[in-house]
């Protein structure tokens, strides 16, 4: 059973070819071979492909207090 995102990551990494592409793109961006935006696009493509991209219309929720919050 997959209860959390971290439970799903090993299976996703093994089954999604776009994972390897995203990892390579991030490395290429770090070395200056491609832009950070291109690496981001590869990472977003991976997340969309495997269904783990957080929907933009849903707020992120934190259970820890944020400093300065009322």
C-alpha positions as CSV (number, residue, x, y, z in Angstrom):
1,X,0.0,0.0,0.0
2,X,1.2,3.5,-0.8
3,X,0.4,5.9,2.0
4,X,2.7,8.7,1.3
5,X,4.7,10.3,-1.5
6,X,7.9,8.9,-0.1
7,X,6.4,5.4,-0.3
8,X,5.8,5.9,-4.0
9,X,9.2,7.3,-5.0
10,X,11.2,4.0,-5.4
11,X,8.5,2.5,-7.7
12,X,8.2,5.7,-9.7
13,X,11.9,6.1,-10.2
14,X,12.2,2.5,-11.4
15,X,9.3,2.7,-13.8
16,X,9.4,6.2,-15.3
17,X,11.9,6.9,-18.1
18,X,11.2,10.6,-17.6
19,X,12.9,10.3,-14.1
20,X,16.3,9.6,-15.7
21,X,15.7,12.5,-18.1
22,X,14.9,14.9,-15.3
23,X,18.0,13.8,-13.3
24,X,20.2,14.3,-16.3
25,X,18.6,17.7,-17.0
26,X,19.2,18.8,-13.4
27,X,22.9,17.8,-13.6
28,X,23.3,19.6,-17.0
29,X,21.8,22.7,-15.5
30,X,24.1,22.6,-12.6
31,X,27.1,22.4,-14.9
32,X,25.7,25.2,-17.1
33,X,25.0,23.0,-20.2
34,X,21.3,23.9,-20.2
35,X,19.2,26.5,-18.5
36,X,17.6,26.1,-15.1
37,X,14.2,26.6,-16.9
38,X,14.9,23.6,-19.2
39,X,15.7,21.5,-16.2
40,X,12.6,22.6,-14.4
41,X,10.5,21.7,-17.5
42,X,12.0,18.2,-17.4
43,X,11.3,17.8,-13.7
44,X,7.7,19.1,-14.2
45,X,7.2,16.7,-17.1
46,X,8.4,13.8,-14.9
47,X,6.0,14.9,-12.1
48,X,3.1,15.2,-14.5
49,X,3.9,11.8,-16.1
50,X,3.8,9.9,-12.9
51,X,1.0,11.9,-11.3
52,X,2.9,13.5,-8.4
53,X,2.7,17.2,-9.3
54,X,0.8,19.1,-6.6
55,X,-2.1,20.9,-8.3
56,X,-1.5,24.7,-8.5
57,X,-5.1,25.3,-7.4
58,X,-4.7,23.5,-4.1
59,X,-2.9,25.3,-1.3
60,X,0.0,23.7,0.5
61,X,-0.6,23.0,4.1
62,X,2.0,23.1,6.8
63,X,1.5,21.6,10.3
64,X,4.4,23.6,11.7
65,X,3.9,27.3,12.6
66,X,5.5,29.8,10.3
67,X,7.5,32.5,12.1
68,X,5.6,35.8,11.9
69,X,2.2,34.2,11.3
70,X,-0.7,35.2,13.4
